[in-house]
Amino acid sequence: MEPQYIQLPPLPLDLPAEVIEMIWLYTRLSGEEQEMIRDFIRENLKKENKNLDETDLSKVLEGSDEKVNPDVKEFIDLMRMLVGTLIAQSCEMAALVYQNYYIEKKSTEEISKEFHVDEESIRIVSQYYDKNMKS
């Protein structure tokens, strides 16, 4: 039997461990399982994702009695953790920009240098505040 290997492309050094683990798990899934996850993501990206409950992955998430590959369950758990992390980081960024840009009136450049955060990210959040706080 010939060993099977995969080759991942170079990944950014600061990529969260959960993302690397998700990539690794995804590559180990069968083609059918990968397609199930891609279908779920496609449905999630649609504006009117009313058919989300009908995807195979959502049935797995609901805990159906169907036997599921443990890697799929682990991938789902990692996906949940990653989404939670992204939400927490978004809230932290919003609070940081609100305090420093909107309250303390610092420039995006000053905030970027002080907190070592990408200036473009700060600018995007500050634009949101500029647009919505003056209403």
C-alpha positions in Angstrom: 0.0 0.0 0.0 1.4 3.3 -1.1 1.4 6.0 1.7 -0.8 9.0 1.2 0.5 12.5 1.9 -0.8 16.0 1.6 1.1 19.2 1.0 -0.2 22.3 2.6 0.8 25.6 1.1 2.9 28.0 3.3 0.7 29.3 6.1 1.1 32.7 7.9 3.2 32.4 11.1 0.5 34.2 13.1 -2.4 31.9 12.0 -4.4 30.8 15.0 -3.8 27.2 16.1 -7.5 26.5 15.7 -7.4 27.4 12.0 -4.4 25.2 11.4 -6.1 22.3 13.2 -9.2 22.9 11.1 -7.3 22.8 7.9 -5.5 19.6 9.0 -8.8 18.0 10.0 -10.5 19.1 6.8 -7.8 17.5 4.6 -8.3 14.2 6.5 -12.0 14.1 5.8 -13.4 12.1 2.9 -14.5 13.9 -0.3 -18.1 13.4 0.7 -17.6 14.9 4.2 -15.6 17.9 2.7 -18.5 18.5 0.3 -21.0 18.4 3.2 -19.0 21.2 5.0 -18.6 23.2 1.8 -22.4 23.0 1.2 -23.1 24.2 4.7 -20.7 27.1 4.3 -22.2 28.1 0.9 -25.7 28.1 2.5 -24.3 30.3 5.4 -22.9 32.8 2.9 -26.2 33.4 1.2 -28.2 36.4 2.2 -31.3 34.5 2.7 -30.0 31.2 4.2 -33.4 29.8 5.0 -32.3 26.3 3.8 -29.6 26.0 6.4 -31.6 23.4 8.4 -31.8 21.2 5.4 -28.0 20.8 4.9 -26.4 17.5 5.9 -24.0 19.2 8.3 -26.9 20.9 10.2 -28.4 17.4 10.8 -25.0 16.4 12.3 -25.0 19.5 14.4 -28.5 18.7 15.7 -27.2 15.4 17.0 -29.1 13.0 14.7 -28.6 9.3 15.4 -26.6 9.0 12.2 -23.1 7.7 12.8 -20.6 10.6 12.1 -16.9 10.5 11.6 -15.2 11.8 14.8 -13.1 14.1 12.7 -16.3 15.9 11.4 -17.4 16.4 15.0 -14.0 17.7 16.0 -14.0 20.0 13.0 -17.5 21.4 14.0 -16.3 22.0 17.6 -13.2 23.8 16.3 -15.4 25.9 14.0 -17.6 26.9 16.9 -14.5 27.8 19.0 -13.1 29.9 16.1 -16.3 31.7 15.5 -16.5 32.5 19.3 -12.9 33.7 19.2 -13.6 35.9 16.2 -16.7 37.4 17.9 -14.7 38.1 21.1 -11.8 39.7 19.1 -14.3 41.9 17.1 -15.9 43.1 20.4 -12.4 43.9 21.8 -11.5 45.8 18.6 -14.8 47.8 18.7 -14.2 48.7 22.3 -10.6 49.7 21.7 -11.5 51.9 18.8 -14.6 53.4 20.6 -12.5 54.4 23.6 -9.5 55.7 21.8 -10.9 57.1 18.6 -14.4 58.2 19.5 -14.0 59.2 23.2 -10.3 60.2 23.5 -10.2 61.5 19.9 -6.9 59.8 18.9 -6.1 59.3 15.2 -6.1 55.8 13.7 -2.4 56.1 13.2 -1.9 56.9 16.9 -4.1 54.0 18.0 -2.2 51.6 15.6 1.2 52.6 16.9 0.1 52.5 20.6 -1.6 49.1 20.5 0.3 47.5 17.6 -2.8 46.9 15.6 -3.1 47.1 11.8 -4.2 50.7 11.0 -6.5 49.6 8.2 -8.5 47.5 10.7 -8.8 50.5 13.0 -9.8 52.8 10.1 -12.7 50.4 9.1 -14.1 50.4 12.7 -13.6 54.1 13.1 -15.5 54.7 9.8 -18.4 52.7 11.3 -18.4 55.0 14.3 -18.2 58.1 12.1 -21.1 57.0 10.1 -23.4 55.8 12.9 -22.6 57.9 15.9 -23.4 61.2 14.2 -27.0 60.1 13.4 
